[in-house]
């Protein structure tokens, strides 16, 4: 059998292919993005339909339709994307599926690149759906196929919850044999099954509760739910996900250890057998105390005299991700007989200096910097609020730009600006949104603003890609994940169609033009829009670059104080432009009033 070194996300994608997936849809979001891209990369002959949908709700509904027709389908997203998909998901949990359907919702403890630390295991319990929680890329690869099998056996969507360190960690995976090809049966009309009505929901709710009891018993013998160690011990440890791997790496001796690979429905019988005879249990898990609460419930139900320790008792931290070092410290306090564990310190050895704080910034030459700067110049002297959104341009909140006053979730810039204007009508309210986000969740807010006659200025930052998650295509790029070249969907025409009163296009890298475009719409009423269109510098790099002419530079530092471009540096009292970072956007040259920054003659 072939073995490959794979990233966890690659393992999940290849695991789905091995299981015979026919349709994969999703919306890009770290740490899940590479799953769908892996399927697209290995989609020999286009056998599998692969698409980046406009958002997670659309992705889940497309996959549900495929599963209704008997195909195995998979949906990929990050944890906050599950919120967008929750409307169809909650109903789908009651309606069920025919073909296997796996929903991969990657959690982001830390959080490293997310708005929240929400725990998909809790969402699974809320939706009454099975959830698999892999502790390694190898397990993730195997669990995908098993999740499809459970999905088909019980006619239900199944959640897979990898976390960041599983998604982006690498391991050697035994690929095994691919599943035998099979053609989906096709959609069979049955309104008593596929059309959701209150009576049907009630009847299906009863079946779901019975199914979950059965799954709890089955999961007690599932191969990734295990108990290690001997009976007769007084202390035990319970863990799940990547925290289990950290425990295995940290324990120097034998301890009774419960591993949970399916947090819902919880393997109750296994947990009872684990806790019998124990006096104390330490639970190590990331995000919410899911395993801890289940063990508390089961201990009470069966009158087991065991103390459960973890997040609820403040014996482990209740936010952020775990690490080998933090787990070693937790175990050292819980198991003093292993004295060397107590020496584990999340901060590392005392002689190691702390790492410098390095917040993320907009790339050198990013057109968003130019767009923000143009709006800032145009709005000088006015009472204005700048509502931002999710994407690279969220980084416009950093100094010296300081141009993102609010950021809630995707698409909320448009609607937050509306609420602000209603309460403070004397304020100019700007709503910044990217091109991909506009298609994902911005259009609804624009329609709402036009319908309710709200005064806002929509600023569309169109850089022709989904930049933050790795340059995935979207409806405005004219490409699909199946490799097709299609007609680009025009943001301007959409805005015209919904009734936006004024739409102005501008190149943000032409500062005078950009400032003029904003001023043109500033004093109008209703919803008006400025579309700043300039490609992401990681997609299209200008050929020019710039340098500082020392003889003309007065060291006023205006370029540094107002732009904050990482390519402009001050060393030994002199201002210079780092050649390796400069992309030739030219905004600094337009800002410098002494004309000390000039384009380099490429012939020199």
N, C-alpha and C positions, 0 to 999 in steps of 0.2 A: 504494500500500500504506500502511496506517495505521501511524503511529509514535506511541509513548507513552513517557513518562518512567516507568520502572519500577524498583522495588527488585529486587535479584537474586532474592529469594525469589518475588516476584510474577512475574518473568520465567519462573522454573522452573514455577510453577503454570500460567501461561498457555501455556507451551510444551507441557506435558502435555495440556492441553485441545485445543490445535491438532493434536497427534499422535493424538487420538482415544481418550484414556484413558477407561475405563469404570468403574474402581474405584480409589479412593484411600483408603488407610488409614495410620494413623501414631499416634505418641504425641508430645505437645508437648515441645519442648526447644530452647532457644536454642543456635545461631542458625537452626534449621530451621522454627520454628513457622508462620511466615506462608505457607509453601508450600501446605499443606493448606487453610489458611483462605482463600487466594486462590481455590483451586478451588471451595470451598464458596460463596464470594461470587459467582462467575461461573457457577454451575451452573444455567444456564437450563432451567427445566422439570424439574429433578431428573434429568436424563439420566444423570448420573454418581453412583454411590454413593460418598458421602464419610463417613468415620467416624473419630472419635478412638477407637482401640481401648484396652483396659485397660492394655496395655503393648506394647512393640515386638515381642516374640515373637508375640503374638496378631495384631498388625497384619501381620507378614510372612506368617504362615500364611493369613490371610484373603486377602491379595493373591495368594498362591501358588495357592489354590483357584480364584480368578478367572482366573488365567493358565492353569491346567490346562484350563479351559473355553474357552480361545481368546481371552479378552479382554485388552486392554492394561491393565495395572495398575501403580500406583505406590505405594511405601511411603516415608514420611518420618520422619526421626529425627535426633538429634544423634549425635556419634561414640560417646559412651558407651552410647547406646541400641543400637548395633550389637552390643555385648557381650550384651545381653539377647536379641537376635534371632539370635545366632550359632549356636545349636543347630539350628534349622530351616534356617538359611542354608547351613551346611556340607553338610547332606544335600541341600538343593535344588540346590546346585552340581553334584551328581552326577546327580540325577534329571532336572533341567532343567525347562523350561516350554514351553507351546505358544504362548500369546499373549505379546506383549512384556511384560517386567517390569523396571521400573527401581526400584532401591533408592537413595534419596537419603539419604546419611549426611553431614551437615554437620559439618566439623571446626572446632575452636575454638582456633587458635593464640593463645597468650598465657599461660595460658588466660584468657579474659575472664569466662566464666560457667560453668566446667566443673570437674570433679574432675581431669581428665587432659588431656594434650596428645597423645593417641594419634593415629596417622596412618592414615586409612582406606586409603591407597594400600598400606600394608603388609598390611592385612587382606585387600585384594583379591588380593594375591600369595599369601597364606596360603590363601585359599579358591579360588585359581586362576580368578578371575573378572575379566572386563574392567572397567576403571575409567576414567571420563572426569573430567578435572580442569580446569574452566573458569577462565579468567583474567579474566572480566568478566561482567556480567549479560547482555550481548548473546550471548556465547559459550554461557552457561548455557542461554539460551532455545533456541538452535539445537541444542545437544548433547543435550537431552532427547529431541527427535524422532529424532536419529540413534542415540541409545542404544536407543530402542525398536526401531528398524530392525535393529540388530545383534543385539539380544536375540531377535527373531523369526527372523532368518536362521540363527542358530546354536543356537536353542533353549535359551538360558541366561539367567539373571538377570544384569543389568548394574548396576554401581554408578556413581552420580554423586557426586562429592566436591567440593561447593563449600565454601569456607572463609568465616569470619565476614565479611571485607571484601567478598567477592563477594556473599554472602547479603544484607548490609545496605547495600551500595553502590547507587547509582542511576545509570541511564544511559538514553539514548534507544534504544528497541528497535524495530526494524522487524518488525511482527507477521506479515506475510506472509499466505498463504492457509491456511485450515484444511484438514486432511486430509479426504478423502472419508469419509463415514459408512460403517461396515461392521458387520454383526452378527457377534458371535462364533459360531464353529461349534458350540460346546457341548462338554460333556465326553464323550469317547469312551473307553469302558472298554478298558483294556489293562494287565493286571497285570504284563506284562513291561516296561512303561515306568514306571508310576506307583507300583508297590510296591517299595520299596527292599530288596534282599537283597544279601548280600556278593558273590555272583557278578556281579550287575548292577553293583554299585559298581566292581568290578574292571574290567569291560568298559568302563564309562563313563569311568573314570579314564584309560584308554588314549586314548579319543576326546577327552577334555578336553585332554590334552597335545598331541595332533595339532592340535586346533583352535587352541590358543594359539600354536603355531608359525605357523599360517596367518594368525592375527590380527596377529602381529608384522610379517609381510610387508605385510599390508593397511594397517596403521597407519603404515607408513613413507611412505605416500602420502596419508594422511588430512590434510584441509585445515587442521586445527589442530595438526598436527605439522609444523614448518617449519624451514628453515635460511635465515637472512638474512645478507647480507654477501658479500664477495668471497673467492675462493680466494687463497692466497698469504700470508695473514696467519699470524702465529705464535701469537697468543693468541685464544682464543674464550671465549664465555660461554654457559652452559646454564641454562635456567630453566623453571619451570612454575607454573601457577596465578597467583595475584595477584602473585607475585614477578616474573613476566614483565612485567606492567604497570609495576611499579616500575623494572625495568631499562630499559624503553623510555622512561620519563620521565626517567631519570637519565643515559643515555648521550649525551654531546655530539657524538660522532663515530661513524663507521662501524666496527663490530666484528662479527666473525662470531658469530652468535647462533643457538643451538638452542632452539627452543620445543617443550616436551613437553605435549601435551594428553591423551595416553593413557599414563599411567605403567605400566600393565600390561594386556596384554602389551606390553613395551617395543618401540618401533620400531627394531629393531636395525640394519637396513640404512641407515636415515636417520642414525643415530648414527655408523656407520662412515664414511659420506661426510662428515659434519661434522668428525670428528676427523682425517681424513687430512691431513697436512701441518702440523697444529698441534703446538706444543711444550707449551702449557699451556692448561688449561681451568678456569675458575672456575664452580662450580655454585651457583646461588642458588635456594633452595627453603625452604619452611616445614616445620618439624617434623623428620621423619626424613630421613637422607641417601639417599633412594630413587633419585633420578636419579644422584646421585654414585656409588652402588654399582653401578648398571647400567653407567655409563660405564667404571668400573674393570674390571668383568667383561668388557665388550666389547673394551676396549683390550688386556687380557691375551689374550683369545681370538684376536684378529687381530694380535697382536704389534705394536701401534701404539706408537711411542715418544713418548707424551704423558703429561704430569703432570696428574693430576686434583686440583684443590683445592676445598675446601669445608668441611663440618662435620667430617669425619674428620681433616682436617689442621689444624683450628683456625683456618682462614682466614675462616670465617664462624661466627656463634654457633650453638650447638647446642640452644637452647631459646628459646621465645618467638616472637612474630610478627615478621616483617620490616616495614620501612617504607621510604618513599622515601629518608629520611635515612640509615637503616642500610645500605641497598643502595648509596647513593651513596658512603658511606665504604668499603664492601667493594670497589667498583669502583675507587675512587681508589687504594687500596693495590695492587690488581692491575694497574692501567693507569696507571703514573706519568706516562705521556706526556700524560694528561689531568689536568694538575695541579689544575685547579679542582675536580675531583671529591674530592680529598683534604680539601678544606675542609669537606665535608659532615660534620655531626656530629649524631648522634641526639639530643643534648641541646639542640640549637638554639643560637642566638646566646648569647654569654656574658652579655649584659646582661639576658636573659630570666630572671626569678626562677623557681625550681622551683615546680611546682604543689603546693598543699597536699594532704596525704594525707587522703582523704575515704572512709573505709571504709563499706560499705553498712550500714544499720541498719533495724530494723523500723519501719514507718510509724507516725506518730503515731496513737494510737487502735487499733493492731493488736490483735485479741483474743489473739494468741499471746503478747504481752508479759504480758497479764493471766494467762494460763494458766501461763506459766513462773513468774511471781511467786507465784502461789498454791501451786504445787508446792514452790517454794523455802521459803515460809513453813511449809508443813506438814512439810517434811523437816528443819527446823532441829534441830540436835542429834543427828541420825542420820547414820550412815555411809552415804552414798548415792552412786551413780554415775548420771549422766544421759546415756543414749545417744540421739543425735539422728539425723536423716535428711536427705534432700535436699528442699529446698523453702524457702519464706520463713523457716520456723522454724529453719533452720540458723543464722540470724542471732541466735538466742538465745544463741550462744556469746559475744557481745560483752559487755563490761562496761557497766553494773554487774550485768546479769542473770547472766552466766557460768553458763549452764545447759545447755550442750551439751559434754559431755566427749569424745564420739566421734562421728564421721560418716564413713562409708565409702562407701556407695552406696545406691541406693533399696531400701528394705525391710530393710536390714542392722541398723537400730536394734533390732528385735525379736530377732534371732538373736545379735547382739553381746551384748546384755543377758543372754541365756541362757548364753553362754560365760563371761561375767564372774561370773555367779552360781554356776556349777558350781565355779569355782576359789576364789571368795570368798563362801561361803554366808551369812556374817554381814553382808553388804552388801545394802542395799535397792537394787534395780536398776530404774530407770525407763526405759521405751522410748517416745520421742516420735515420733509419725508423723502425717502429714497425711491428710486424707480421700482425696485423689486417689492418693497414694502407697500408702495402705492397699489400694485396689483394684488398683493396678498391680503391687505386689510384696510387700505386707505380710501377706496372708492365709496364705501358705505358712509363714512364720515363726511365726505365731500357732498354726497347727495343730501345728507341730513342738514348740512350747513346751508345749501342752496334752498332746500325746502323751507327751512325755518328762517331764512333771510338774515343770516348772521354775517356781521362784518369781520372777515378774517382775510389774511394774505397767505395763500398756500405757496410754499416755496418747494418745488420739486427738484431734488438734487439727482439728476439723471446722469449716472456714470456708466451706463450701458452694461451693467453686470450686477450680480449679487456678490459684492466684494468681500464682506466680512467673513463669509463662510467658505470662500474658496473659488469665487468666480463661476458660479453655476448660471446656466441660462434661465431666462424668465420670458414672459410673453412679449416683452418689448425688444428682445434681442434677435428674434427671427430664427432661433434654433431650438431643437428639442433634444432630450436625452436619447432619443432613438436615432439621432443623427440627421433628422430631416431639417431642411431649410424651409421655413414657412413665412408667411406674411407677418411683419412686425405689427404689433398692436400699438396704436398711437395714443400716448397719454393726452396729448393736446386734443385729439378728436373726442376722447372720452369726456374730457372736461367741457368741451363745447356741447356735447350731447346732453349732459346733465344740467346745463344752464349756467356755467360759470361766466360771469359778466365780462371780465377782461382777462386775456391770456397773453403774456409777453414772453418771448424766448430770448435768451442771452447766453453769451459765452462767458463763463465766470473768469476765464483767464485774460479777458479784455476788461480791465478794471473799470474804465470809464463807461463802457457799454453796460456792464453789470450793475453799477451804481445807478446809472440812468434808468435802467429797467425797473428797479425797485422804486425809485422816486416817481416813476410814471404811474404806478398803481397805488401809491401811498395814500392819497387823499380821496380815492374813489370809495364808493359804498358797495356793500354786498361781498360775495366771494370772488376774489380775483387771484390770479395765479402768475407766478414767475417760474419759468422752467429754465433752470441752469443746466445746460447740456455740455458735458466734457467727459471723455472716457477716463476711467480709472488708470492711473499711471502704471499699474501692474499689467494692464491689458494692452495699452498703446503708449509707448514711451516717446516723447518728443526727442528730436535729434539734437536740439540745441542744449547748451548749458551756459551758466553765468559765472562771473567772477567779480570780486571787489577790487576796484582800482584804488590802491592805497593813497595815491596822491590826491584823490578827490574825496576820500572818506573822512568825515569830520568826527567820527566815533560818537555820533549822536545816538546810535543804537535803536533808531526807530524801527528798522527792519526786524530786530530781535524782539523789541517790546510790543510790537503790534501784530506780528505774524506768528512767531513761535515755530518757524520751520526748523526741523532738526538739522537741515543742511547748513544753516547759518550759525557759525560758531565764533566765539571770542577766545583767542589764545594770545598770551603775552601782550595783552592790551590792544590787540588788533582784531578787526572783524574780517572774517574770510568765509568762503563757501566751500564746503567739503565736496570735492570733485566726485567722489564715489557715490554721494547721495543726491546730488543735483540732477533733476530730470528736465530742467529747462522750461519750467512753467512761466517764468518771467514776472511773477507777481512782485517779487522783492524789488526788481528793477523799476516797476511802476510805482512802488511805494516810496522809494528813495528820492527825496526832493533835491538831492545834490548830484543825482545822476552818477553816483559812484559805483553802481552795480550795472554791468554791461554784459551783453552777450559775447561769448568767446568766439573769435574768428576761427572756424574749423580748419582754415587753410594754413593757420600759423603753425 
